[in-house]
Amino acid sequence: MLAGLSADYYTRLEQGRERNPSAQVLDALSRALELDADQEMHLYRLARLVPASRGGGGREPVSPMLLQLMDTYAATSAFVLNRTLDILAMNRLAEALFSSFADTDNLVRMVFTDPAGPEFFTEWHRAAQSTVASLRLAVGHDPHDARLTRLVEEISAASPAFRQLWEQGHVRGKTAEAKELLHPDVGRLSLTFQAFDVRDKPGQQLVIYQAQPGSPSDHALKLLESLSANYRDHEDADLP
């Protein structure tokens, strides 16, 4: 009723028997369902009513200029993700921040299958929901992406929690959000992150974690950076 559609037509949409809705139908559904910008664009991508995305968002290399820029962020951790949430590059503080994880190749694995995940992300369920909702957006860009399919199958088999969240179908892109983390060396961290699209590499996002200046978390990040620098100095001293 709210969308001005017949019950029969709406049922066919839900059941997948109608696969070519018009832009007007999607506009009406978006208003009726009160979709946000990410959800509305995801709906349009699924209906193939937006141009195909340039670039695959796969494990493409991060540009040297962006790597250089990330290294200048001494007081903030920065890393680059693709659409399947593979971590393509990190600066030194991000490496130190995620040091408790066995592997930092993919954010979904870190949250759902690494034993460090539930302890590091103190609000784990919130982090899990956000991670799955971000991964869901990749379906709209390419629902047949082999990398995405393999990742979903792998994590679904390993984590019932992921499987349940994935089946709910929620979508939400990374923009800005608060994070509560627990680092084994510097303790609790209250951070915010901001995500930026990499214009010359469609599908890549630069994510920056930072603390409120002068806060206990800011001091903890500076301590972590100092500990990381000391560790690197010791490693360099051991080199022949």
C-alpha positions as CSV (number, residue, x, y, z in Angstrom):
1,M,0.0,0.0,0.0
2,L,2.7,2.5,0.9
3,A,4.6,1.8,-2.3
4,G,1.5,1.9,-4.5
5,L,2.1,-1.6,-5.7
6,S,-0.3,-4.5,-6.0
7,A,0.2,-7.3,-3.5
8,D,0.6,-9.8,-6.4
9,Y,3.4,-7.7,-8.0
10,Y,5.2,-7.2,-4.7
11,T,5.0,-10.9,-3.9
12,R,6.6,-11.7,-7.3
13,L,9.4,-9.3,-6.5
14,E,10.0,-10.9,-3.1
15,Q,10.0,-14.4,-4.6
16,G,12.3,-13.5,-7.5
17,R,9.7,-14.2,-10.2
18,E,9.8,-10.5,-11.3
19,R,13.4,-9.5,-12.0
20,N,13.1,-6.3,-14.0
21,P,11.4,-3.7,-11.8
22,S,11.5,-0.1,-13.2
23,A,13.3,2.8,-11.5
24,Q,9.9,4.1,-10.5
25,V,9.1,0.9,-8.7
26,L,12.4,1.0,-6.9
27,D,11.9,4.6,-5.9
28,A,8.5,3.8,-4.4
29,L,9.9,0.8,-2.5
30,S,12.8,2.8,-1.2
31,R,10.4,5.4,0.2
32,A,8.0,2.9,1.6
33,L,10.8,0.8,3.3
34,E,12.7,4.0,4.4
35,L,16.0,2.8,3.0
36,D,19.1,4.8,3.7
37,A,21.5,5.7,0.9
38,D,23.6,2.5,1.0
39,Q,20.5,0.3,1.0
40,E,18.9,2.2,-1.8
41,M,22.0,2.1,-4.0
42,H,22.4,-1.7,-3.2
43,L,18.8,-2.2,-4.4
44,Y,19.5,-0.4,-7.6
45,R,22.7,-2.4,-8.2
46,L,20.8,-5.7,-7.7
47,A,18.2,-4.5,-10.3
48,R,21.0,-3.5,-12.6
49,L,19.7,0.0,-12.9
50,V,23.1,1.7,-12.3
51,P,26.2,1.5,-14.5
52,A,28.5,-1.5,-13.8
53,S,31.3,-0.6,-11.4
54,R,34.7,0.1,-12.8
55,G,37.4,-2.1,-11.4
56,G,36.9,-5.4,-9.7
57,G,37.7,-4.3,-6.2
58,G,40.0,-7.3,-5.9
59,R,43.5,-7.6,-4.6
60,E,44.8,-4.8,-6.8
61,P,47.9,-3.1,-5.5
62,V,47.6,0.1,-3.5
63,S,49.2,3.1,-5.2
64,P,52.6,4.1,-4.0
65,M,51.4,7.6,-3.3
66,L,48.7,6.4,-1.0
67,L,51.2,4.1,0.8
68,Q,53.4,7.1,1.2
69,L,50.5,9.2,2.6
70,M,49.6,6.4,5.1
71,D,53.1,6.3,6.4
72,T,52.8,10.0,7.4
73,Y,50.0,9.2,9.8
74,A,52.2,8.5,12.8
75,A,49.4,9.1,15.4
76,T,46.6,7.2,13.5
77,S,46.3,3.7,12.2
78,A,45.4,3.5,8.5
79,F,44.7,0.6,6.2
80,V,43.2,-0.1,2.8
81,L,40.3,-2.5,2.2
82,N,38.7,-3.8,-0.9
83,R,35.0,-4.8,-1.4
84,T,35.5,-8.3,0.1
85,L,37.3,-6.6,3.1
86,D,40.7,-7.9,2.3
87,I,43.3,-5.7,3.9
88,L,45.6,-4.6,1.1
89,A,48.0,-2.4,3.0
90,M,48.6,-1.0,6.5
91,N,50.7,1.6,8.1
92,R,53.0,0.8,11.0
93,L,50.5,1.8,13.7
94,A,47.8,-0.3,12.1
95,E,50.2,-3.3,12.2
96,A,50.8,-2.6,15.9
97,L,47.1,-2.2,16.6
98,F,46.2,-5.6,15.0
99,S,49.3,-7.4,16.3
100,S,47.2,-9.8,18.4
101,F,45.7,-11.4,15.3
102,A,47.4,-14.4,13.7
103,D,46.7,-13.1,10.2
104,T,45.5,-9.7,9.0
105,D,44.7,-10.6,5.4
106,N,40.9,-10.2,5.7
107,L,38.7,-8.3,8.2
108,V,35.9,-10.9,8.0
109,R,38.3,-13.7,9.1
110,M,39.7,-11.5,11.9
111,V,36.2,-10.8,13.3
112,F,34.7,-14.3,12.9
113,T,37.4,-17.0,12.9
114,D,40.5,-15.6,14.7
115,P,40.4,-16.3,18.4
116,A,41.6,-12.8,19.1
117,G,38.5,-11.2,17.5
118,P,36.0,-11.5,20.4
119,E,38.5,-10.1,22.9
120,F,39.9,-7.3,20.7
121,F,36.5,-6.1,19.6
122,T,34.9,-5.5,23.0
123,E,31.5,-4.8,21.4
124,W,31.9,-7.9,19.2
125,H,28.3,-8.4,18.1
126,R,28.2,-4.8,16.9
127,A,31.5,-5.2,15.0
128,A,30.2,-8.5,13.5
129,Q,27.0,-6.9,12.3
130,S,28.9,-4.0,10.7
131,T,31.4,-6.3,9.0
132,V,28.7,-8.5,7.5
133,A,26.7,-5.5,6.3
134,S,29.7,-4.0,4.6
135,L,30.6,-7.3,2.9
136,R,27.0,-7.6,1.7
137,L,27.5,-4.5,-0.4
138,A,29.9,-6.5,-2.6
139,V,27.0,-8.6,-3.8
140,G,25.5,-5.6,-5.6
141,H,28.7,-4.9,-7.5
142,D,29.1,-8.5,-8.7
143,P,26.9,-11.3,-7.2
144,H,28.9,-13.9,-9.1
145,D,32.3,-12.8,-7.9
146,A,34.3,-16.0,-7.2
147,R,36.4,-14.4,-4.4
148,L,33.2,-13.3,-2.6
149,T,31.5,-16.7,-3.0
150,R,34.5,-18.6,-1.7
151,L,34.9,-16.2,1.3
152,V,31.2,-16.5,2.2
153,E,31.3,-20.3,2.0
154,E,34.4,-20.5,4.1
155,I,33.3,-18.2,6.9
156,S,29.7,-19.7,6.9
157,A,31.2,-23.1,7.4
158,A,33.4,-21.9,10.3
159,S,31.0,-19.5,12.0
160,P,27.3,-20.0,12.7
161,A,27.1,-16.4,13.8
162,F,28.4,-15.2,10.4
163,R,25.9,-17.5,8.6
164,Q,23.0,-16.1,10.6
165,L,24.0,-12.5,10.0
166,W,24.6,-13.1,6.3
167,E,21.2,-14.6,5.9
168,Q,19.6,-11.5,7.3
169,G,20.7,-9.5,4.3
170,H,21.5,-6.2,5.9
171,V,23.7,-3.7,4.0
172,R,25.7,-0.7,5.3
173,G,28.8,0.8,4.0
174,K,31.8,2.0,6.1
175,T,31.6,5.7,6.7
176,A,32.3,6.7,10.3
177,E,31.7,4.9,13.6
178,A,33.0,4.5,17.1
179,K,35.0,1.5,18.1
180,E,35.8,0.0,21.5
181,L,38.9,-2.1,21.3
182,L,41.1,-4.0,23.8
183,H,44.8,-4.2,22.9
184,P,47.0,-6.7,24.8
185,D,49.8,-4.2,25.3
186,V,48.1,-0.8,25.9
187,G,44.6,-1.8,27.1
188,R,41.2,-0.3,26.2
189,L,41.0,2.0,23.3
190,S,38.0,4.2,22.4
191,L,38.5,5.2,18.8
192,T,36.5,6.5,15.8
193,F,37.1,5.5,12.3
194,Q,36.5,7.3,9.0
195,A,36.4,5.6,5.6
196,F,37.3,7.3,2.3
197,D,36.8,5.9,-1.2
198,V,40.0,5.7,-3.2
199,R,39.0,7.5,-6.4
200,D,41.7,6.0,-8.7
201,K,41.1,2.5,-7.5
202,P,37.3,1.8,-7.5
203,G,36.4,-0.7,-4.7
204,Q,39.3,0.3,-2.4
205,Q,38.7,2.3,0.8
206,L,41.2,4.0,3.1
207,V,40.1,3.5,6.7
208,I,41.6,5.6,9.5
209,Y,41.3,4.9,13.2
210,Q,41.9,7.9,15.5
211,A,41.4,8.9,19.2
212,Q,40.1,12.1,20.7
213,P,43.2,14.3,21.1
214,G,44.4,14.4,24.7
215,S,42.2,11.4,25.7
216,P,43.5,8.3,27.5
217,S,43.0,6.5,24.2
218,D,45.2,9.1,22.5
219,H,47.9,8.5,25.0
220,A,47.5,4.7,24.6
221,L,47.9,5.0,20.8
222,K,51.1,7.1,21.3
223,L,52.4,4.5,23.7
224,L,51.6,1.8,21.1
225,E,53.4,3.7,18.4
226,S,56.4,4.1,20.7
227,L,56.4,0.4,21.6
228,S,56.2,-0.5,17.9
229,A,59.1,1.9,17.0
230,N,61.3,0.4,19.8
231,Y,60.5,-3.1,18.5
232,R,61.5,-2.1,14.9
233,D,64.7,-0.5,16.2
234,H,65.6,-3.8,18.0
235,E,64.9,-5.8,14.8
236,D,67.0,-3.4,12.7
237,A,69.9,-3.7,15.2
238,D,69.8,-7.5,14.9
239,L,70.2,-7.3,11.1
240,P,73.7,-8.1,9.8
